[in-house]
């Protein structure tokens, strides 16, 4: 709607609650563009409020008196005579995403001493604001853009390093370094492309992401609970990240300070499995049926292969028995000296090998000893004695 060129107010509300004034061109009125008195819960949004008040007539774009819980969002205040908006005895006002410029005489916004508990953020101020104490000029994320802000943004996060002193005693602790795009109210969509819920076997990698908007102020990236890093690129390189489980969070902040987020969890594992050989040990065995048992563990990945290398030539596969113990019970060792080491590999291709172990198989002898004088005669006499005793015992039993 176009509401223009009256000799009084453009719009006048008195004791009107829960009223919405939306998408109007309210311009060139001799007095204030919108006059609001004794109202509650009114919403004034997306209006052009321009060139209201006769020159030097001390009128305003919007004047609010004795009202509670008014919201002013995404309005353009331009070239009004005295101020963009004035609030007197009006509390708990929300002033967000408005653009102020080129008012002839005074401030863009004025909050009287009895106008308190208001929240003012994401606005572009051209001639500043006057506020007595007890109003908040930033949310938990961002404040306002001030044309005369003289601070710096050394880390590129879009927020000034020092606070902005609002005339009258309030402060904006998170001043926006560049102007907002107040027409943008849609959150950007950001998606992490790499790594994508996957495990890595490197501690150095580049995170890549995509975003559906080009009008981006900056991206923020952090790993786990670390510090945020700021960039306008679609990638960030990490070097020397510890082994273990990690979370990466990306935030895309557009020029309207709308925020989109994505987050992924992944694991870094560059270490091979831990190997502890149980049997055989560095000793001598009197049996050739010796089990091969080893404890194999990996803190971050699964075990995919365990092999025992025997005498540098034969590979023997070990299978998971119970817990973390891998075993082989089918091998029959030849007699003599042997060497053995265990090779294990995890699902990311990391491997490890145990130290070389030496052991001996020495089986009991099954042939008579040789070289003892009279041994053969002793055996023959023993057999003859057995032959004589048996018949005698048999005859005695008949008696």
C-alpha positions, 0 to 999 in steps of 0.5 A: 500500500502507498500512504503518502502526502497527508497534512497529518500522520500517515498512520495513527494507532491509539489503544490498538493492540496486536496490530500489524502494519506490513509492506506499506510505503509511508512517505511525505507526510507533514507530521510523523509517518506512524504515530503509536500511543498506548498500544501493546504487541504491535508488529511493524514490518517491511515498510518504507518510512521516508521523508516524513515531517515538514522540514524542521518540524521535529517530527519522526518516521515513527513515534511510540509513546506509552506502548509495550512489546512493540516489534519493528523489523525490516523497515527502511527509515530514510530522510525523515525530518527529526529522527527515524524512530523515537520511543517514550515511556515504551518498554520491551521493544524489539528493533531488529533488521532495520535500515536507517539513513539520511535523517535531517537533524537528529539520531536514527533512533532515540530511547527516552529515560523511561524506555527500557528493557528493549533489544536492538540488533541487526540494524544499520545505523547511519546517524547513531542512536541515543539510549539511556541505560538498560537496553541491549544493543546486541544478541548473543551472536551479533549487534548492529552496524554503526557507520561511525564505528572506528574499531577493527575486525582483525580475525575476519569474523565480521564483528568489531574487536572493540565495543561501540559506545551508544550515546546515553550510556549503553554499549553494543558489544558485538558491532557488525563491521560491515552493513547488514543485508536486511532484506535477507531473512533466509538461513543459508544451507551449508554442507560438509563434503569432506570428510563425510562421516568417514574415518581417516588414516591421516592427521593432515587433511582439508575440509571442504564444504558447499553453500547454496548462497553466494552472499556470504559474509564469512564461514566459521569452522572449528574442530571439537571444542577448539577456537573458531576459524574464519574464512570466506573460502569453501575449505580449511586445512588442518595439520597434526590433528590427534588420533581419536574421535572428532567433530567438525562444525561449519557455520555459514553467516550471510550478509543478513546475519542468517546462520546455517550449520552443518556438523559431522563426526569422524575418526582419525587413526594413523596407528597400527594395531597393538600386538602382544604374543601370548604363545609360544614364548622364548623357550623349548617345547617337547611337543610339536602341537603348540598353539599360536595365541596373540592379543590384538587391539586397536583403539579406533578401528577394527582388525581385518587381518592377523598373520603369523610368519613362521621362519620367515617363509610360512604365513599362518592365519590367526582367527578371532577366538574370544575377546581380543585374542587371535589364535591358530591351533592347527599348525604342527611344528617340525623339530628344531629351532623356529622364529615367529612374528605376528603381523596385524592390519586394521580397517584403515590399512594401518599395520604393525609387526611384533618383535621376532620370537625364537623358540625350539621344538625338542621331542622326546627320543623314541629309539634305544640309546647306543654305545652302552656296553652289555646293553643288548645282553641285559635286554636278552637276559631280561626277556629270558627271565620273563619267559621262565617265570611265566610257565612256573607261575602257571604250574603253581596255579594248577597245584 
